C-alpha cells in the first residue's frame, strides 16, 4: 500500500504490476496478441495477389467472392481496397460505381498511355547517353512552388 500512496496510484494497479513482476520479471507483458486480429490472413492476401496477377482487371466484388469461396472470409470492399493500397497497389485507381454498387480497378492515365513503340524509340534515342546526363521534365521544372522545396530545386 505504501508504493500506491507514494506513486499516487490505485492499489489494484500496483498489485497487478507486482504480480506481473513476480511471474515474468518485467512490469509490462508483451503486447503481441492484443487488439483485433487481421481479417485477411496471409493465405487470403496471397490469393488476392495471385488473382490480380492472373487477371488485373478484376472487380473488387469478384475478389470478394473468391475470398469467400476459397477461404470462407467475408470482407467488405473497403477492406480489400485498403489491403491492396497497403500492399503497394496504388498504381491503380480504385473507383466505386454508384449505379451498380461495384468497384473496379482502372489503370492510371499514365499506365493507359504506355506504348511499347514509344518506349523502344526512347531507348534508341537516349540509350547511349550516360544516365547522369539525363534530366526529366518534372525534375527540371521551375515554378512558384519551387521555393518551397527543401532539397534540390
N, CA and C atoms as an extended XYZ file, in Angstrom:
459
Properties=species:S:1:pos:R:3:atomname:S:1:resname:S:1:resid:I:1 pbc="F F F"
N         0.826       -1.206        0.000 N   UNK     1
C         0.000        0.000        0.000 CA  UNK     1
C         0.859        1.255        0.000 C   UNK     1
N         2.039        1.170        0.597 N   UNK     2
C         2.920        2.335        0.653 CA  UNK     2
C         3.360        2.743       -0.758 C   UNK     2
N         3.609        1.765       -1.623 N   UNK     3
C         4.000        2.077       -3.010 CA  UNK     3
C         2.870        2.830       -3.711 C   UNK     3
N         1.636        2.372       -3.531 N   UNK     4
C         0.483        3.025       -4.154 CA  UNK     4
C         0.337        4.450       -3.659 C   UNK     4
N         0.558        4.658       -2.375 N   UNK     5
C         0.451        6.008       -1.805 CA  UNK     5
C         1.568        6.888       -2.343 C   UNK     5
N         2.814        6.366       -2.348 N   UNK     6
C         3.964        7.154       -2.808 CA  UNK     6
C         3.847        7.537       -4.289 C   UNK     6
N         3.305        6.626       -5.099 N   UNK     7
C         3.190        6.888       -6.533 CA  UNK     7
C         1.866        7.516       -6.931 C   UNK     7
N         0.984        7.697       -5.960 N   UNK     8
C        -0.338        8.265       -6.203 CA  UNK     8
C        -1.089        7.447       -7.269 C   UNK     8
N        -1.050        6.106       -7.081 N   UNK     9
C        -1.712        5.179       -7.996 CA  UNK     9
C        -2.691        4.326       -7.204 C   UNK     9
N        -3.608        3.705       -7.921 N   UNK    10
C        -4.551        2.840       -7.219 CA  UNK    10
C        -3.840        1.568       -6.758 C   UNK    10
N        -4.313        1.016       -5.674 N   UNK    11
C        -3.724       -0.186       -5.098 CA  UNK    11
C        -3.838       -1.359       -6.077 C   UNK    11
N        -4.946       -1.436       -6.792 N   UNK    12
C        -5.159       -2.528       -7.745 CA  UNK    12
C        -4.086       -2.539       -8.840 C   UNK    12
N        -3.744       -1.373       -9.376 N   UNK    13
C        -2.727       -1.289      -10.430 CA  UNK    13
C        -1.383       -1.745       -9.893 C   UNK    13
N        -1.028       -1.296       -8.711 N   UNK    14
C         0.248       -1.688       -8.104 CA  UNK    14
C         0.278       -3.197       -7.886 C   UNK    14
N        -0.825       -3.772       -7.428 N   UNK    15
C        -0.881       -5.215       -7.206 CA  UNK    15
C        -0.726       -5.980       -8.522 C   UNK    15
N        -1.362       -5.512       -9.578 N   UNK    16
C        -1.236       -6.163      -10.888 CA  UNK    16
C         0.198       -6.105      -11.398 C   UNK    16
N         0.850       -4.969      -11.240 N   UNK    17
C         2.238       -4.818      -11.674 CA  UNK    17
C         3.143       -5.745      -10.873 C   UNK    17
N         2.920       -5.847       -9.574 N   UNK    18
C         3.737       -6.729       -8.738 CA  UNK    18
C         3.540       -8.201       -9.119 C   UNK    18
N         2.318       -8.594       -9.431 N   UNK    19
C         2.063       -9.973       -9.862 CA  UNK    19
C         2.800      -10.253      -11.171 C   UNK    19
N         2.741       -9.322      -12.115 N   UNK    20
C         3.443       -9.482      -13.387 CA  UNK    20
C         4.946       -9.576      -13.156 C   UNK    20
N         5.468       -8.761      -12.264 N   UNK    21
C         6.900       -8.774      -11.939 CA  UNK    21
C         7.313      -10.136      -11.383 C   UNK    21
N         6.497      -10.678      -10.502 N   UNK    22
C         6.818      -11.987       -9.911 CA  UNK    22
C         6.737      -13.107      -10.957 C   UNK    22
N         5.812      -12.995      -11.902 N   UNK    23
C         5.620      -14.047      -12.903 CA  UNK    23
C         6.696      -14.048      -13.982 C   UNK    23
N         6.984      -12.884      -14.552 N   UNK    24
C         7.888      -12.843      -15.715 CA  UNK    24
C         9.120      -11.968      -15.515 C   UNK    24
N         9.217      -11.285      -14.394 N   UNK    25
C        10.384      -10.443      -14.148 CA  UNK    25
C        10.353       -9.108      -14.870 C   UNK    25
N         9.210       -8.729      -15.383 N   UNK    26
C         9.013       -7.450      -16.073 CA  UNK    26
C         7.776       -6.776      -15.506 C   UNK    26
N         7.672       -5.456      -15.690 N   UNK    27
C         6.493       -4.754      -15.190 CA  UNK    27
C         5.376       -4.709      -16.225 C   UNK    27
N         5.705       -4.986      -17.481 N   UNK    28
C         4.696       -4.991      -18.548 CA  UNK    28
C         4.789       -6.304      -19.311 C   UNK    28
N         3.642       -6.807      -19.701 N   UNK    29
C         3.597       -8.004      -20.543 CA  UNK    29
C         3.812       -7.593      -22.003 C   UNK    29
N         4.234       -8.567      -22.792 N   UNK    30
C         4.409       -8.336      -24.220 CA  UNK    30
C         3.057       -8.012      -24.838 C   UNK    30
N         2.990       -6.979      -25.677 N   UNK    31
C         1.715       -6.518      -26.235 CA  UNK    31
C         1.278       -7.332      -27.452 C   UNK    31
N         2.123       -8.235      -27.955 N   UNK    32
C         1.710       -9.030      -29.108 CA  UNK    32
C         0.493       -9.866      -28.756 C   UNK    32
N        -0.392       -9.981      -29.691 N   UNK    33
C        -1.594      -10.771      -29.472 CA  UNK    33
C        -2.760       -9.951      -28.961 C   UNK    33
N        -2.503       -8.716      -28.556 N   UNK    34
C        -3.588       -7.861      -28.098 CA  UNK    34
C        -4.175       -7.138      -29.297 C   UNK    34
N        -5.378       -6.713      -29.184 N   UNK    35
C        -6.030       -5.996      -30.271 CA  UNK    35
C        -6.701       -6.947      -31.235 C   UNK    35
N        -7.281       -6.386      -32.231 N   UNK    36
C        -8.045       -7.158      -33.205 CA  UNK    36
C        -7.107       -7.887      -34.160 C   UNK    36
N        -7.390       -9.133      -34.416 N   UNK    37
C        -6.579       -9.873      -35.376 CA  UNK    37
C        -6.984       -9.445      -36.787 C   UNK    37
N        -6.055       -9.502      -37.725 N   UNK    38
C        -6.384       -9.061      -39.080 CA  UNK    38
C        -7.457       -9.943      -39.708 C   UNK    38
N        -8.338       -9.316      -40.468 N   UNK    39
C        -9.411      -10.047      -41.139 CA  UNK    39
C        -8.830      -10.915      -42.249 C   UNK    39
N        -7.904      -10.356      -43.004 N   UNK    40
C        -7.306      -11.084      -44.118 CA  UNK    40
C        -5.988      -11.705      -43.679 C   UNK    40
N        -5.944      -13.005      -43.625 N   UNK    41
C        -4.723      -13.736      -43.275 CA  UNK    41
C        -3.801      -13.781      -44.492 C   UNK    41
N        -2.577      -14.276      -44.279 N   UNK    42
C        -1.587      -14.309      -45.358 CA  UNK    42
C        -2.063      -15.099      -46.570 C   UNK    42
N        -2.751      -16.216      -46.337 N   UNK    43
C        -3.238      -17.020      -47.465 CA  UNK    43
C        -4.233      -16.239      -48.316 C   UNK    43
N        -5.103      -15.489      -47.657 N   UNK    44
C        -6.096      -14.696      -48.386 CA  UNK    44
C        -5.420      -13.580      -49.179 C   UNK    44
N        -4.400      -12.968      -48.592 N   UNK    45
C        -3.672      -11.899      -49.292 CA  UNK    45
C        -2.944      -12.478      -50.505 C   UNK    45
N        -2.333      -13.655      -50.327 N   UNK    46
C        -1.656      -14.298      -51.462 CA  UNK    46
C        -2.651      -14.634      -52.569 C   UNK    46
N        -3.845      -15.073      -52.185 N   UNK    47
C        -4.881      -15.355      -53.178 CA  UNK    47
C        -5.245      -14.089      -53.948 C   UNK    47
N        -5.429      -12.977      -53.229 N   UNK    48
C        -5.764      -11.709      -53.892 CA  UNK    48
C        -4.685      -11.320      -54.896 C   UNK    48
N        -3.425      -11.394      -54.470 N   UNK    49
C        -2.333      -11.013      -55.364 CA  UNK    49
C        -2.250      -11.955      -56.563 C   UNK    49
N        -2.482      -13.244      -56.332 N   UNK    50
C        -2.484      -14.201      -57.430 CA  UNK    50
C        -3.600      -13.931      -58.421 C   UNK    50
N        -4.777      -13.609      -57.898 N   UNK    51
C        -5.905      -13.290      -58.771 CA  UNK    51
C        -5.604      -12.070      -59.629 C   UNK    51
N        -5.027      -11.048      -59.006 N   UNK    52
C        -4.731       -9.816      -59.746 CA  UNK    52
C        -3.586      -10.006      -60.728 C   UNK    52
N        -2.647      -10.889      -60.374 N   UNK    53
C        -1.560      -11.166      -61.302 CA  UNK    53
C        -2.099      -11.899      -62.532 C   UNK    53
N        -3.025      -12.806      -62.303 N   UNK    54
C        -3.613      -13.572      -63.407 CA  UNK    54
C        -4.525      -12.708      -64.269 C   UNK    54
N        -5.377      -11.923      -63.635 N   UNK    55
C        -6.274      -11.035      -64.386 CA  UNK    55
C        -6.407       -9.712      -63.635 C   UNK    55
N        -5.588       -8.729      -64.021 N   UNK    56
C        -5.539       -7.455      -63.301 CA  UNK    56
C        -6.782       -6.587      -63.434 C   UNK    56
N        -7.732       -6.977      -64.268 N   UNK    57
C        -8.931       -6.162      -64.440 CA  UNK    57
C       -10.116       -6.687      -63.630 C   UNK    57
N        -9.834       -7.460      -62.582 N   UNK    58
C       -10.913       -7.979      -61.735 CA  UNK    58
C       -11.598       -6.858      -60.969 C   UNK    58
N       -12.879       -7.024      -60.762 N   UNK    59
C       -13.618       -6.118      -59.896 CA  UNK    59
C       -13.358       -6.501      -58.447 C   UNK    59
N       -13.455       -5.527      -57.564 N   UNK    60
C       -13.259       -5.814      -56.146 CA  UNK    60
C       -14.283       -6.815      -55.633 C   UNK    60
N       -15.504       -6.738      -56.144 N   UNK    61
C       -16.511       -7.689      -55.668 CA  UNK    61
C       -16.221       -9.107      -56.160 C   UNK    61
N       -15.525       -9.253      -57.283 N   UNK    62
C       -15.106      -10.581      -57.736 CA  UNK    62
C       -14.024      -11.141      -56.824 C   UNK    62
N       -13.114      -10.286      -56.397 N   UNK    63
C       -12.101      -10.710      -55.425 CA  UNK    63
C       -12.783      -11.105      -54.123 C   UNK    63
N       -13.759      -10.317      -53.726 N   UNK    64
C       -14.514      -10.592      -52.506 CA  UNK    64
C       -15.183      -11.971      -52.583 C   UNK    64
N       -15.784      -12.292      -53.719 N   UNK    65
C       -16.430      -13.595      -53.905 CA  UNK    65
C       -15.421      -14.734      -53.818 C   UNK    65
N       -14.268      -14.552      -54.442 N   UNK    66
C       -13.236      -15.592      -54.407 CA  UNK    66
C       -12.721      -15.819      -52.987 C   UNK    66
N       -12.541      -14.741      -52.235 N   UNK    67
C       -12.094      -14.877      -50.846 CA  UNK    67
C       -13.111      -15.660      -50.026 C   UNK    67
N       -14.385      -15.384      -50.275 N   UNK    68
C       -15.429      -16.083      -49.527 CA  UNK    68
C       -15.507      -17.555      -49.936 C   UNK    68
N       -15.389      -17.829      -51.233 N   UNK    69
C       -15.473      -19.210      -51.712 CA  UNK    69
C       -14.281      -20.049      -51.262 C   UNK    69
N       -13.075      -19.499      -51.395 N   UNK    70
C       -11.880      -20.300      -51.170 CA  UNK    70
C       -11.386      -20.293      -49.729 C   UNK    70
N       -11.655      -19.204      -48.996 N   UNK    71
C       -11.148      -19.106      -47.627 CA  UNK    71
C       -12.247      -18.923      -46.589 C   UNK    71
N       -13.477      -18.755      -47.036 N   UNK    72
C       -14.568      -18.554      -46.085 CA  UNK    72
C       -14.484      -17.232      -45.349 C   UNK    72
N       -13.809      -16.264      -45.953 N   UNK    73
C       -13.618      -14.953      -45.327 CA  UNK    73
C       -14.616      -13.970      -45.920 C   UNK    73
N       -15.439      -13.386      -45.079 N   UNK    74
C       -16.370      -12.355      -45.529 CA  UNK    74
C       -15.765      -10.994      -45.204 C   UNK    74
N       -15.432      -10.241      -46.238 N   UNK    75
C       -14.835       -8.924      -46.040 CA  UNK    75
C       -15.628       -7.897      -46.828 C   UNK    75
N       -15.440       -6.655      -46.448 N   UNK    76
C       -16.075       -5.568      -47.189 CA  UNK    76
C       -15.169       -5.168      -48.350 C   UNK    76
N       -15.733       -4.470      -49.293 N   UNK    77
C       -14.947       -3.978      -50.421 CA  UNK    77
C       -13.887       -2.989      -49.957 C   UNK    77
N       -14.216       -2.205      -48.933 N   UNK    78
C       -13.238       -1.228      -48.440 CA  UNK    78
C       -12.050       -1.927      -47.785 C   UNK    78
N       -12.275       -3.076      -47.132 N   UNK    79
C       -11.169       -3.827      -46.536 CA  UNK    79
C       -10.229       -4.325      -47.623 C   UNK    79
N       -10.790       -4.843      -48.695 N   UNK    80
C        -9.971       -5.321      -49.809 CA  UNK    80
C        -9.215       -4.156      -50.435 C   UNK    80
N        -9.901       -3.048      -50.627 N   UNK    81
C        -9.282       -1.863      -51.208 CA  UNK    81
C        -8.130       -1.365      -50.342 C   UNK    81
N        -8.353       -1.281      -49.041 N   UNK    82
C        -7.299       -0.806      -48.132 CA  UNK    82
C        -6.112       -1.756      -48.114 C   UNK    82
N        -6.377       -3.056      -48.152 N   UNK    83
C        -5.292       -4.031      -48.161 CA  UNK    83
C        -4.463       -3.905      -49.429 C   UNK    83
N        -5.112       -3.712      -50.561 N   UNK    84
C        -4.380       -3.557      -51.818 CA  UNK    84
C        -3.539       -2.287      -51.813 C   UNK    84
N        -4.077       -1.222      -51.256 N   UNK    85
C        -3.290        0.014      -51.140 CA  UNK    85
C        -2.099       -0.206      -50.223 C   UNK    85
N        -2.327       -0.931      -49.136 N   UNK    86
C        -1.264       -1.233      -48.181 CA  UNK    86
C        -0.166       -2.075      -48.834 C   UNK    86
N        -0.534       -2.917      -49.778 N   UNK    87
C         0.417       -3.776      -50.475 CA  UNK    87
C         1.108       -3.071      -51.637 C   UNK    87
N         0.837       -1.789      -51.809 N   UNK    88
C         1.508       -1.024      -52.852 CA  UNK    88
C         0.809       -1.046      -54.185 C   UNK    88
N        -0.466       -1.335      -54.196 N   UNK    89
C        -1.215       -1.372      -55.447 CA  UNK    89
C        -1.811       -0.001      -55.742 C   UNK    89
N        -1.076        1.081      -55.452 N   UNK    90
C        -1.631        2.406      -55.680 CA  UNK    90
C        -1.335        2.913      -57.079 C   UNK    90
N        -0.813        2.053      -57.963 N   UNK    91
C        -0.735        2.422      -59.369 CA  UNK    91
C        -2.118        2.343      -60.005 C   UNK    91
N        -3.026        1.672      -59.309 N   UNK    92
C        -4.398        1.544      -59.770 CA  UNK    92
C        -5.257        2.571      -59.053 C   UNK    92
N        -6.267        3.053      -59.748 N   UNK    93
C        -7.252        3.900      -59.087 CA  UNK    93
C        -8.446        3.022      -58.780 C   UNK    93
N        -8.850        2.972      -57.536 N   UNK    94
C        -9.996        2.164      -57.171 CA  UNK    94
C       -11.218        3.054      -57.235 C   UNK    94
N       -12.138        2.687      -58.090 N   UNK    95
C       -13.294        3.530      -58.350 CA  UNK    95
C       -14.550        2.759      -58.014 C   UNK    95
N       -15.449        3.378      -57.295 N   UNK    96
C       -16.727        2.758      -56.978 CA  UNK    96
C       -17.772        3.307      -57.927 C   UNK    96
N       -18.470        2.425      -58.579 N   UNK    97
C       -19.545        2.819      -59.471 CA  UNK    97
C       -20.810        2.985      -58.649 C   UNK    97
N       -21.381        4.170      -58.649 N   UNK    98
C       -22.573        4.419      -57.848 CA  UNK    98
C       -23.800        3.694      -58.386 C   UNK    98
N       -23.880        3.511      -59.697 N   UNK    99
C       -25.074        2.899      -60.268 CA  UNK    99
C       -25.140        1.404      -60.003 C   UNK    99
N       -24.018        0.718      -60.104 N   UNK   100
C       -24.029       -0.735      -59.963 CA  UNK   100
C       -23.572       -1.189      -58.582 C   UNK   100
N       -23.117       -0.286      -57.766 N   UNK   101
C       -22.598       -0.591      -56.428 CA  UNK   101
C       -21.448       -1.583      -56.473 C   UNK   101
N       -20.650       -1.532      -57.505 N   UNK   102
C       -19.480       -2.395      -57.558 CA  UNK   102
C       -18.245       -1.532      -57.744 C   UNK   102
N       -17.098       -2.102      -57.473 N   UNK   103
C       -15.845       -1.376      -57.588 CA  UNK   103
C       -14.959       -2.070      -58.602 C   UNK   103
N       -14.064       -1.323      -59.184 N   UNK   104
C       -13.157       -1.934      -60.142 CA  UNK   104
C       -11.812       -1.245      -60.084 C   UNK   104
N       -10.805       -1.918      -60.654 N   UNK   105
C        -9.501       -1.310      -60.820 CA  UNK   105
C        -9.472       -0.663      -62.186 C   UNK   105
N        -9.043        0.547      -62.243 N   UNK   106
C        -8.813        1.204      -63.512 CA  UNK   106
C        -7.347        1.570      -63.543 C   UNK   106
N        -6.719        1.371      -64.665 N   UNK   107
C        -5.334        1.781      -64.787 CA  UNK   107
C        -5.250        3.297      -64.762 C   UNK   107
N        -4.169        3.784      -64.193 N   UNK   108
C        -3.982        5.226      -64.159 CA  UNK   108
C        -3.773        5.741      -65.578 C   UNK   108
N        -3.884        7.042      -65.748 N   UNK   109
C        -3.770        7.651      -67.078 CA  UNK   109
C        -2.396        7.370      -67.677 C   UNK   109
N        -1.354        7.437      -66.850 N   UNK   110
C        -0.001        7.185      -67.340 CA  UNK   110
C         0.118        5.750      -67.840 C   UNK   110
N        -0.450        4.805      -67.091 N   UNK   111
C        -0.375        3.401      -67.496 CA  UNK   111
C        -1.172        3.153      -68.769 C   UNK   111
N        -2.291        3.844      -68.937 N   UNK   112
C        -3.099        3.671      -70.141 CA  UNK   112
C        -2.373        4.187      -71.376 C   UNK   112
N        -1.550        5.210      -71.197 N   UNK   113
C        -0.852        5.816      -72.322 CA  UNK   113
C         0.450        5.099      -72.659 C   UNK   113
N         0.786        4.039      -71.940 N   UNK   114
C         2.019        3.299      -72.180 CA  UNK   114
C         2.013        2.718      -73.588 C   UNK   114
N         3.076        2.957      -74.305 N   UNK   115
C         3.192        2.475      -75.678 CA  UNK   115
C         4.545        1.795      -75.837 C   UNK   115
N         4.532        0.533      -76.253 N   UNK   116
C         5.778       -0.207      -76.471 CA  UNK   116
C         6.630        0.466      -77.549 C   UNK   116
N         5.990        0.957      -78.615 N   UNK   117
C         6.717        1.611      -79.701 CA  UNK   117
C         7.413        2.869      -79.206 C   UNK   117
N         6.696        3.674      -78.417 N   UNK   118
C         7.289        4.902      -77.889 CA  UNK   118
C         8.437        4.577      -76.939 C   UNK   118
N         8.286        3.520      -76.159 N   UNK   119
C         9.344        3.127      -75.236 CA  UNK   119
C        10.597        2.700      -76.003 C   UNK   119
N        10.428        1.911      -77.061 N   UNK   120
C        11.569        1.478      -77.879 CA  UNK   120
C        12.248        2.667      -78.556 C   UNK   120
N        11.448        3.595      -79.068 N   UNK   121
C        12.011        4.788      -79.713 CA  UNK   121
C        12.808        5.614      -78.711 C   UNK   121
N        12.303        5.725      -77.489 N   UNK   122
C        13.008        6.476      -76.453 CA  UNK   122
C        14.336        5.804      -76.116 C   UNK   122
N        14.321        4.485      -75.951 N   UNK   123
C        15.549        3.753      -75.619 CA  UNK   123
C        16.577        3.916      -76.728 C   UNK   123
N        16.143        3.857      -77.992 N   UNK   124
C        17.070        4.056      -79.110 CA  UNK   124
C        17.638        5.469      -79.124 C   UNK   124
N        16.816        6.449      -78.785 N   UNK   125
C        17.257        7.844      -78.837 CA  UNK   125
C        18.230        8.184      -77.714 C   UNK   125
N        17.989        7.699      -76.512 N   UNK   126
C        18.818        8.119      -75.377 CA  UNK   126
C        19.600        6.973      -74.756 C   UNK   126
N        19.542        5.797      -75.362 N   UNK   127
C        20.181        4.618      -74.781 CA  UNK   127
C        21.686        4.727      -74.639 C   UNK   127
N        22.355        5.475      -75.517 N   UNK   128
C        23.812        5.583      -75.464 CA  UNK   128
C        24.300        6.658      -74.509 C   UNK   128
N        23.407        7.503      -74.045 N   UNK   129
C        23.806        8.595      -73.156 CA  UNK   129
C        23.972        8.078      -71.720 C   UNK   129
N        24.960        8.608      -70.986 N   UNK   130
C        25.099        8.217      -69.575 CA  UNK   130
C        23.889        8.703      -68.768 C   UNK   130
N        23.424        7.915      -67.817 N   UNK   131
C        22.227        8.290      -67.052 CA  UNK   131
C        22.355        9.625      -66.329 C   UNK   131
N        23.567        9.978      -65.902 N   UNK   132
C        23.718       11.243      -65.173 CA  UNK   132
C        23.547       12.465      -66.068 C   UNK   132
N        23.519       12.288      -67.368 N   UNK   133
C        23.289       13.393      -68.287 CA  UNK   133
C        21.805       13.666      -68.492 C   UNK   133
N        20.952       12.744      -68.110 N   UNK   134
C        19.521       12.881      -68.363 CA  UNK   134
C        18.838       13.681      -67.262 C   UNK   134
N        17.981       14.587      -67.670 N   UNK   135
C        17.157       15.352      -66.734 CA  UNK   135
C        15.721       15.210      -67.209 C   UNK   135
N        14.860       14.754      -66.325 N   UNK   136
C        13.461       14.592      -66.730 CA  UNK   136
C        12.715       15.900      -66.531 C   UNK   136
N        11.595       16.024      -67.207 N   UNK   137
C        10.853       17.282      -67.200 CA  UNK   137
C        10.387       17.673      -65.806 C   UNK   137
N         9.944       16.721      -65.009 N   UNK   138
C         9.441       17.098      -63.694 CA  UNK   138
C        10.562       17.509      -62.756 C   UNK   138
N        11.800       17.054      -63.009 N   UNK   139
C        12.916       17.457      -62.166 CA  UNK   139
C        13.470       18.819      -62.569 C   UNK   139
N        13.253       19.226      -63.804 N   UNK   140
C        13.822       20.480      -64.269 CA  UNK   140
C        12.824       21.628      -64.249 C   UNK   140
N        11.604       21.353      -63.838 N   UNK   141
C        10.583       22.401      -63.829 CA  UNK   141
C        10.852       23.405      -62.716 C   UNK   141
N        10.633       24.659      -63.027 N   UNK   142
C        10.749       25.718      -62.037 CA  UNK   142
C         9.439       26.488      -62.073 C   UNK   142
N         8.782       26.564      -60.940 N   UNK   143
C         7.536       27.316      -60.871 CA  UNK   143
C         7.438       27.984      -59.503 C   UNK   143
N         6.295       28.513      -59.184 N   UNK   144
C         6.126       29.251      -57.936 CA  UNK   144
C         6.323       28.367      -56.707 C   UNK   144
N         6.091       27.059      -56.844 N   UNK   145
C         6.256       26.148      -55.711 CA  UNK   145
C         7.709       25.748      -55.480 C   UNK   145
N         8.596       26.079      -56.424 N   UNK   146
C         9.991       25.685      -56.320 CA  UNK   146
C        10.630       26.200      -55.039 C   UNK   146
N        10.271       27.397      -54.623 N   UNK   147
C        10.892       27.979      -53.432 CA  UNK   147
C        10.527       27.233      -52.161 C   UNK   147
N         9.489       26.398      -52.202 N   UNK   148
C         9.090       25.658      -51.012 CA  UNK   148
C         9.841       24.337      -50.856 C   UNK   148
N        10.551       23.895      -51.874 N   UNK   149
C        11.268       22.626      -51.809 CA  UNK   149
C        12.440       22.751      -50.841 C   UNK   149
N        12.658       21.735      -50.056 N   UNK   150
C        13.748       21.739      -49.086 CA  UNK   150
C        15.085       21.380      -49.736 C   UNK   150
N        15.075       20.392      -50.621 N   UNK   151
C        16.309       19.916      -51.240 CA  UNK   151
C        16.217       20.098      -52.746 C   UNK   151
N        17.339       20.306      -53.380 N   UNK   152
C        17.350       20.454      -54.835 CA  UNK   152
C        16.738       21.775      -55.248 C   UNK   152
N        15.996       21.769      -56.341 N   UNK   153
C        15.394       22.983      -56.860 CA  UNK   153
C        14.470       23.584      -55.859 C   UNK   153
